[in-house]
Amino acid sequence: MPRYDITIVGGGLVGLTLAIALEPALRAGARLTLIDPAPQPESTAPRSPSFDDRATALSAYSQRAYQRLNVWPLLEPHASPIRWIEVSDRGHLGYHRMDATDLNNDFGAVVANANLGQGLWQRARELDGLDWRFGDSVAAISPGQEAQSLTLSSGESIESRLVILCDGGRSPLATKVGLTAQQTDYQCWARIATVRTSDPHNGRAYERFTEQGPIALLPFGDYSALVWTLPETQRLRVDAMSAEQQLAWLNTAFGQRLGRITDIGTTFDYPLVRRELIDPVRPRLLALGNAAATLHPVAGQGFNLAIRGLMRAADVLNQATATKQDPGDIRLLHPLADAIASDQRLTATFSDRLVRTFASANPVLRLGRNLGLNMLDRHPRLSHSFVLASMGLSQGAPLPETVL
């Protein structure tokens, strides 16, 4: 029976990034395998469902992480830098503008998931010693004192000293092993699309809070990526409109910051929930990424939070491998999970409060949020803190040294 030190379940954006970050463990002699139900990728085009038509806003931290992992040169030709951000409240005077030149660093960049997946797969194919198991999944898992026993859908059985779940927010394996989650349903949907505007974006991003929910436009090549948050009742109302009426409604809500929105591409809707595992650790098992926490997309934090978590995990596991420690030792996993969970709580609370504060029609909260936005524009120190949060750098933690 094949025996591994680390098994990664899930070969999407998070799973592939983690595999690349664990290259030092591979070089140190650790045995790793990655299991994913998607078919064997073609030479240049992975087929994971996460490599879809959406765009991902990478924070400055995530961008530097991919530079460290030697992935960024593969992504940079497809990336649209974010150089300027405006946060505003429709119908009120409150707004805040942030210029990346004040920090001598872009806020991050927007990359199509398809390009991100392709770049990750191109880099991951260079990993020497990683066993790929595509077209397969974990049918059953049994904990043991020294290893987890996994039965795969193909009928193969393997053992692993540590299993890491990177199989998304609907992880079936998390349920099988008894990981429980607390969940908040926002009764909203994120409508994702690419839009054309009459004026070029020039690297400008916008977060516009309206009575119907936040609307974000992010630079995306020659277009802008739209993230349009709609309450369930409003979504049904918008769906009943003609295409021309929807375009007019969106222009009225967003305003003419980039001239007019002249065209909306194909839209994709996703239900919005905040979901967090109460405890992402079991003996010889750890959940990362959306398998551990799913956030509201208002501040673009979800994937960037996952990157910070997996970089922490890779740092710990690379060190453990280098010093011949057991990577599945619960004494390693609990402190790691606590550090990741602390970041998750702060980030989730930031996103959640942002949503609830700007969604409220309470006149006291409305006055407070507009005073707050205007105060940010006048006080660089406060503005800097807000910028760090929007960049996914609120923890201020440096990139770990043992990751490549």
C-alpha positions in Angstrom: 0.0 0.0 0.0 1.5 3.4 -1.0 2.4 5.5 2.1 2.8 9.3 2.0 3.9 12.0 4.3 1.3 14.5 3.0 -1.8 14.1 0.9 -3.5 17.1 -0.6 -7.2 16.6 -1.4 -8.2 19.0 -4.1 -6.2 20.3 -7.1 -7.9 23.7 -7.6 -6.2 27.1 -7.1 -5.5 26.5 -3.4 -4.4 22.9 -3.7 -2.0 23.6 -6.5 -0.6 26.6 -4.7 0.0 24.6 -1.6 1.7 21.8 -3.6 4.1 24.4 -5.1 4.8 25.9 -1.7 5.7 22.5 -0.4 8.5 22.0 -3.0 11.1 22.3 -0.2 9.5 19.3 1.6 9.7 17.4 -1.7 13.4 18.3 -2.1 14.0 17.1 1.5 12.6 13.7 0.7 8.9 13.9 1.8 6.4 11.8 -0.2 3.5 13.9 -1.4 0.4 13.1 -3.4 -2.4 15.3 -4.7 -5.9 13.8 -5.4 -8.5 15.6 -7.5 -11.6 14.3 -9.3 -11.0 16.4 -12.4 -9.6 14.6 -15.5 -5.9 14.5 -16.1 -5.0 18.0 -17.3 -3.8 18.6 -20.8 -0.3 19.9 -21.2 -1.3 23.6 -20.8 -4.9 23.7 -19.8 -6.1 22.4 -16.5 -9.8 21.4 -16.1 -10.5 22.0 -12.5 -13.9 23.7 -11.9 -12.2 26.5 -10.0 -10.4 27.6 -13.2 -13.6 29.2 -14.5 -14.7 32.5 -16.1 -14.4 34.5 -12.9 -11.5 36.9 -12.1 -9.6 36.9 -8.8 -8.3 40.0 -7.2 -4.8 39.1 -5.7 -3.7 41.3 -2.8 -0.2 42.7 -2.7 0.7 39.9 -0.2 -0.6 37.2 -2.6 1.2 38.8 -5.5 4.5 38.7 -3.5 3.7 35.1 -2.5 3.4 34.1 -6.1 6.7 35.9 -6.9 8.3 33.9 -4.1 6.9 30.6 -5.6 8.1 31.5 -9.1 4.6 31.6 -10.4 4.2 35.4 -10.9 6.2 35.5 -14.2 3.6 33.2 -15.7 0.7 35.4 -14.4 2.1 38.9 -14.9 1.4 39.0 -18.7 -2.3 38.4 -17.9 -2.6 40.5 -14.8 -4.2 44.0 -14.5 -2.6 46.0 -11.7 -4.8 47.8 -9.2 -3.2 51.3 -8.7 -6.1 53.4 -7.3 -9.2 52.5 -5.2 -12.3 54.5 -4.4 -14.8 53.4 -1.8 -18.1 55.4 -1.8 -21.6 55.4 -0.4 -24.4 56.0 -3.0 -26.5 59.1 -2.3 -24.2 60.4 0.4 -21.1 62.5 0.6 -18.9 59.9 2.2 -16.1 58.5 0.0 -12.4 57.5 0.3 -9.8 57.3 -2.3 -6.5 55.5 -2.1 -3.6 55.9 -4.5 -1.0 53.1 -4.7 1.8 55.7 -5.4 1.5 56.8 -1.7 2.7 53.3 -0.7 5.2 52.8 -3.6 3.4 49.6 -4.3 0.4 48.5 -6.3 -2.6 47.3 -4.2 -2.5 44.0 -6.1 -3.7 42.8 -9.4 -6.7 41.1 -11.1 -6.2 37.8 -12.9 -8.7 35.6 -14.7 -9.1 32.3 -12.9 -8.4 30.4 -16.1 -5.0 32.2 -16.5 -4.3 31.7 -12.8 -5.1 28.0 -13.0 -3.0 27.6 -16.2 0.0 29.4 -14.6 -0.2 27.3 -11.5 -0.5 24.1 -13.4 2.5 25.1 -15.6 4.6 25.7 -12.5 3.2 22.6 -10.7 4.3 20.3 -13.5 7.9 21.1 -12.6 7.5 19.6 -9.2 9.8 16.6 -8.9 8.5 13.7 -6.8 4.8 14.7 -6.4 2.4 11.8 -7.2 -0.6 13.1 -9.2 -4.0 11.3 -8.8 -6.4 13.0 -11.2 -9.8 11.5 -12.0 -10.0 10.1 -8.4 -11.5 11.1 -5.1 -11.5 9.9 -1.5 -14.4 7.5 -0.9 -13.6 6.7 2.7 -11.1 7.8 5.4 -10.1 6.0 8.6 -7.9 7.6 11.2 -5.0 5.7 12.6 -2.4 6.4 15.3 0.4 6.8 12.7 -1.4 7.5 9.5 -4.8 8.1 7.9 -6.0 5.3 5.7 -7.8 6.5 2.6 -9.9 4.4 0.2 -10.1 6.1 -3.2 -13.0 5.9 -5.7 -10.7 4.0 -8.0 -10.5 1.2 -5.4 -6.9 2.0 -4.5 -6.0 2.3 -0.8 -3.2 4.6 0.4 -1.9 5.8 3.8 -0.8 9.3 4.7 0.7 10.8 7.9 -1.1 14.1 7.1 -4.2 14.8 5.0 -4.9 18.4 4.0 -8.4 19.3 2.7 -8.3 21.9 -0.1 -11.5 20.7 -1.8 -13.6 23.8 -1.4 -16.5 25.2 0.6 -18.7 22.2 0.0 -16.0 19.7 1.0 -17.6 16.3 1.3 -14.7 14.9 3.1 -14.9 17.5 5.9 -18.4 16.2 6.6 -17.2 12.6 6.5 -14.6 13.2 9.2 -17.0 15.1 11.4 -15.8 18.7 10.9 -18.7 21.0 11.8 -19.2 24.6 10.6 -21.0 27.7 11.7 -22.7 29.4 8.9 -24.4 32.8 8.2 -26.6 33.0 5.1 -26.6 36.6 3.8 -29.7 36.0 1.7 -27.7 37.6 -1.1 -26.1 36.6 -4.4 -22.9 37.7 -6.1 -23.4 38.4 -9.7 -20.1 38.2 -11.6 -19.6 39.5 -15.1 -17.2 41.4 -17.4 -18.3 44.8 -18.4 -17.3 47.4 -20.9 -17.1 51.1 -19.9 -16.9 54.2 -22.1 -13.8 55.4 -20.3 -10.7 53.3 -19.7 -10.1 52.1 -16.1 -6.4 53.0 -16.0 -5.9 50.6 -13.1 -8.7 52.1 -11.1 -11.0 49.9 -8.8 -14.2 50.9 -7.2 -16.3 49.7 -4.3 -19.7 51.4 -4.3 -22.2 50.7 -1.5 -25.8 51.1 -2.4 -29.2 50.4 -0.7 -29.3 47.2 -2.7 -25.8 46.0 -1.8 -22.2 46.7 -2.8 -21.1 47.0 -6.4 -17.4 46.6 -7.3 -15.6 47.2 -10.5 -12.0 46.0 -10.8 -9.6 46.6 -13.7 -9.5 43.5 -16.0 -7.6 43.8 -19.2 -9.4 46.3 -21.5 -12.6 45.8 -19.5 -13.7 45.8 -15.8 -14.7 42.8 -13.7 -18.1 43.4 -12.0 -19.0 41.9 -8.6 -22.6 43.0 -8.1 -24.1 41.9 -4.7 -27.9 41.5 -4.9 -30.3 40.6 -2.1 -32.6 37.7 -3.1 -35.6 39.9 -3.6 -33.7 42.5 -5.6 -32.1 39.7 -7.7 -35.5 38.4 -8.7 -36.6 42.0 -9.6 -33.5 42.6 -11.7 -33.9 39.2 -13.5 -37.4 40.3 -14.6 -35.9 43.4 -16.3 -34.8 43.5 -19.9 -31.1 43.7 -20.7 -31.5 47.4 -21.4 -33.3 48.0 -18.1 -30.6 46.1 -16.2 -27.9 48.2 -17.8 -29.7 51.4 -16.9 -30.3 50.3 -13.3 -26.6 49.4 -12.9 -25.5 52.8 -14.3 -27.9 54.6 -12.0 -26.6 52.7 -8.9 -22.9 52.9 -9.8 -22.7 56.4 -11.3 -20.4 57.5 -14.1 -17.0 57.0 -12.6 -15.8 55.3 -15.7 -18.2 57.0 -18.0 -21.1 54.7 -18.7 -21.2 51.0 -18.5 -22.1 50.2 -22.1 -22.2 46.4 -22.1 -22.5 43.5 -19.6 -21.1 40.1 -20.6 -22.4 36.7 -19.5 -23.4 36.7 -15.8 -22.8 34.1 -13.2 -24.6 34.1 -9.8 -23.2 32.6 -6.5 -25.0 32.5 -3.2 -23.2 34.4 -0.4 -22.6 32.8 2.9 -20.1 33.2 5.7 -19.0 29.7 6.7 -16.2 28.8 9.2 -15.2 25.4 10.6 -15.4 25.4 14.4 -12.2 23.4 14.5 -10.3 22.7 11.2 -8.1 20.1 12.8 -8.4 16.4 13.5 -5.5 14.0 14.3 -3.5 13.9 11.1 -5.9 16.1 9.2 -6.1 19.9 8.4 -8.6 21.9 6.4 -7.4 25.0 4.4 -8.9 27.5 2.0 -12.6 27.5 1.4 -12.8 24.1 3.0 -12.0 26.0 6.3 -13.6 29.4 5.8 -15.8 31.1 3.2 -16.3 34.8 3.4 -18.5 37.6 1.9 -16.6 38.9 -1.2 -17.1 42.6 -0.3 -13.4 43.3 0.5 -12.0 40.6 -1.9 -10.5 38.7 1.0 -11.4 35.1 0.5 -8.7 33.8 -1.8 -6.1 36.1 -0.2 -7.0 34.7 3.2 -6.5 31.2 1.8 -3.0 32.2 0.4 -1.9 33.5 3.8 -3.1 30.3 5.5 -1.5 27.9 3.1 1.8 29.9 3.2 1.8 29.5 7.0 1.0 25.8 6.6 3.8 25.3 4.1 6.2 27.1 6.3 5.5 24.8 9.3 5.5 21.6 7.2 8.7 22.5 5.3 10.4 23.1 8.6 9.0 19.8 10.0 10.2 17.8 7.1 13.7 19.4 7.2 14.0 18.5 10.9 12.5 15.0 10.4 9.4 15.7 12.5 6.1 14.0 11.9 4.0 16.4 9.7 0.8 15.0 11.1 1.8 15.6 14.8 -1.2 17.3 16.5 1.3 19.4 18.4 2.3 21.0 15.1 -1.2 21.3 13.7 -3.0 22.9 16.6 -0.7 26.0 16.9 -0.8 26.3 13.1 -4.6 26.1 13.0 -4.9 28.7 15.8 -2.8 31.2 13.9 -4.8 30.7 10.7 -8.1 30.9 12.6 -7.0 34.2 14.2 -6.4 35.7 10.8 -9.8 34.2 9.6 -11.7 35.7 12.5 -10.2 39.2 12.0 -10.7 39.1 8.2 -14.3 37.7 8.4 -15.3 40.3 11.1 -13.8 43.1 8.9 -15.8 41.9 5.9 -19.0 41.2 7.9 -19.0 44.6 9.6 -18.3 46.4 6.3 -21.3 44.7 4.8 -23.7 45.3 7.7 -22.6 48.9 8.3 -23.0 50.0 4.7 -26.2 48.0 4.2 -27.9 49.6 7.1 -30.5 52.4 6.5 -30.1 53.5 10.2 -29.5 57.3 10.0 -27.0 57.2 12.9 -24.9 54.4 11.2 -25.3 56.2 7.8 -23.9 59.4 9.4 -21.1 57.5 11.1 -20.0 55.6 8.0 -19.8 58.8 5.9 -17.9 60.6 8.6 -15.6 57.6 8.7 -14.9 57.6 5.0 -14.3 61.3 4.9 -12.0 61.0 7.9 -9.9 58.4 6.1 -9.4 60.8 3.3 -8.0 63.4 5.7 -5.9 61.2 8.0 -3.1 59.3 6.2 -2.5 57.0 9.2 -6.1 55.8 9.4 -6.1 55.5 5.6 -3.0 53.4 5.7 -4.7 50.9 8.0 -7.7 50.7 5.8 -5.5 50.2 2.8 -3.7 47.3 4.5 -7.1 45.6 5.3 -8.2 46.1 1.7 -4.9 44.5 0.5 -5.3 41.5 2.7 -2.2 42.7 4.8 -4.0 43.5 8.0 -1.9 41.0 9.9 1.3 42.6 8.7 3.0 39.1 8.7 6.1 38.7 6.5 6.3 35.9 3.9 7.8 32.8 5.6 11.4 32.2 4.8 11.2 28.4 4.4 8.8 28.5 1.5 11.1 28.2 -1.5 
